[in-house]
Amino acid sequence: MANEVAEKNEVLSEEFVVDTPDKADWALGKLREISKEIEQNERLAKNNIERIRDWLDRKNEKSNESKKYFESLLHEYIFAEKEKDPKWKLDTPNGKLSTRKQQPKWNYDDKKLVDELKNTDFLKAVYKVNKADLKKKAVIKNGHVVLPDTGEIVEGVVIEPVSEKAVIKLAEE
């Protein structure tokens, strides 16, 4: 491992230049080795992460049960005291107990709601461009998107030319 690191550093410090097919093949071989090393590291890390998560779940299982038990005892106590005194609160060195009003939860039946509110300001139409169809059917002329049926230029789309992309594909074993 130390030799590999030293070798990698030597290659970088000599300002290696790929200028022949042999050097390109050598660099591809190095990329394959590095990719395998990264995959191995990720596999090892994943196995350890899963093992640690399992351990954590086992360790916290009893603690979570105890936590729920004490929370339920405190909930019962809070609401019993609130029955006696609606403004009841408790402040101790280990924490505070009180209640907080909450907003009511709204559960929607969207189909019924849309039918009910059809002719009101509470409905809005949502328009969305089908970009996949536009790409398939439209034509690019002089850097503009043109509708094939009408020849009309479509505003709102900018065609950005891109250069070629280098593709490096490592051989499979």
C-alpha positions in Angstrom: 0.0 0.0 0.0 2.8 2.4 0.9 4.6 1.5 -2.3 1.4 2.3 -4.3 1.1 5.7 -2.7 4.8 6.4 -3.4 4.4 5.2 -7.0 1.3 7.5 -7.4 3.2 10.4 -6.0 6.2 9.7 -8.3 3.9 9.7 -11.4 2.3 13.0 -10.3 5.6 14.7 -9.5 7.3 13.7 -12.8 4.4 15.4 -14.7 3.5 12.3 -16.6 2.1 13.0 -20.1 -0.1 10.6 -22.0 1.2 10.9 -25.6 1.3 7.3 -26.8 -1.1 4.4 -26.9 1.1 2.5 -24.4 1.0 5.4 -21.9 -2.7 5.7 -22.4 -3.1 1.9 -21.7 -0.9 2.2 -18.6 -3.0 5.2 -17.3 -6.2 3.2 -18.0 -4.7 0.3 -15.9 -4.0 2.7 -13.1 -7.6 4.1 -13.3 -8.9 0.5 -13.0 -6.7 -0.2 -9.9 -7.8 3.1 -8.3 -11.5 2.4 -9.1 -11.2 -1.1 -7.6 -9.6 0.4 -4.4 -12.5 2.9 -4.1 -15.1 0.2 -4.6 -13.4 -1.9 -1.9 -13.2 1.0 0.5 -16.9 1.8 0.0 -17.8 -1.9 0.4 -15.8 -2.1 3.7 -17.3 1.2 5.0 -20.9 0.1 4.1 -20.4 -3.2 5.9 -19.1 -1.4 9.0 -21.8 1.2 8.9 -24.5 -1.5 8.7 -22.9 -3.4 11.6 -22.6 -0.2 13.7 -26.3 0.7 13.0 -27.4 -2.8 14.0 -25.4 -2.5 17.2 -26.9 1.0 17.9 -30.4 -0.3 17.3 -29.8 -3.2 19.8 -28.3 -0.9 22.4 -31.0 1.7 22.1 -34.0 -0.7 22.0 -34.4 -0.9 25.8 -33.6 2.7 26.3 -36.3 3.7 23.7 -38.8 1.6 25.5 -37.9 3.2 28.9 -38.1 6.6 27.3 -41.6 5.9 25.9 -42.7 4.6 29.3 -41.5 7.7 31.2 -43.0 10.1 28.6 -46.4 8.4 28.9 -46.2 8.7 32.7 -45.5 12.4 32.3 -48.2 12.9 29.7 -50.8 11.4 32.1 -49.5 13.6 35.0 -49.6 16.8 32.8 -53.2 16.3 31.7 -54.3 15.2 35.2 -52.9 18.5 36.6 -54.4 20.5 33.7 -57.8 19.2 34.7 -57.4 20.7 38.1 -55.7 24.0 36.9 -55.9 25.0 33.2 -52.9 27.3 33.6 -50.7 24.6 35.3 -47.0 24.4 34.5 -44.1 22.8 36.2 -40.4 23.9 36.1 -37.8 21.7 37.8 -34.0 21.4 37.6 -34.4 18.5 35.2 -36.9 20.1 32.9 -40.3 21.7 32.3 -43.8 20.4 31.8 -46.6 22.3 30.1 -49.0 22.1 27.2 -49.2 24.0 24.0 -52.2 24.7 21.9 -52.0 23.3 18.3 -53.6 24.3 15.1 -56.3 21.8 13.9 -55.2 19.4 11.3 -56.9 19.6 7.9 -57.6 16.4 6.1 -58.5 16.9 2.4 -60.5 14.8 0.0 -59.1 16.5 -3.1 -61.7 15.1 -5.6 -64.7 16.2 -3.5 -63.0 19.5 -2.7 -62.3 20.3 -6.4 -65.9 19.5 -7.3 -67.2 21.7 -4.5 -64.9 24.7 -5.3 -65.1 24.6 -9.1 -66.3 28.1 -9.7 -64.4 29.9 -6.9 -61.1 31.7 -6.5 -59.8 28.7 -4.5 -58.9 26.7 -7.6 -55.9 27.3 -9.8 -54.9 25.8 -13.1 -51.4 24.4 -13.3 -49.8 24.3 -16.7 -46.6 22.3 -17.2 -44.5 22.0 -20.4 -44.1 18.5 -21.7 -40.3 18.9 -22.3 -39.8 15.4 -23.6 -42.4 15.8 -26.3 -41.1 19.3 -27.2 -37.6 17.9 -27.7 -38.9 15.0 -29.8 -41.1 17.0 -32.1 -39.5 20.5 -32.3 -36.7 21.3 -34.7 -33.6 23.3 -34.0 -32.8 26.0 -36.7 -30.1 28.6 -36.3 -30.0 28.0 -32.5 -33.7 28.5 -32.0 -36.4 25.9 -31.2 -39.0 25.9 -34.0 -42.4 24.2 -34.1 -42.5 21.9 -37.1 -46.2 22.4 -37.8 -46.2 26.2 -37.9 -42.5 27.2 -38.3 -43.0 29.4 -35.3 -39.9 30.1 -33.1 -40.5 29.1 -29.5 -39.5 31.7 -27.0 -38.3 30.6 -23.6 -35.9 28.0 -24.7 -32.2 28.7 -25.2 -30.2 26.2 -27.1 -26.7 26.0 -25.6 -24.1 24.3 -27.8 -21.9 21.9 -26.0 -18.5 20.6 -26.9 -17.6 16.9 -27.1 -17.2 15.0 -23.9 -14.2 12.7 -23.3 -15.4 9.1 -22.5 -13.2 6.9 -20.4 -14.5 3.4 -20.1 -12.5 0.8 -18.2 -12.4 -2.8 -19.3 -14.4 -5.3 -17.3 -12.7 -8.2 -15.7 
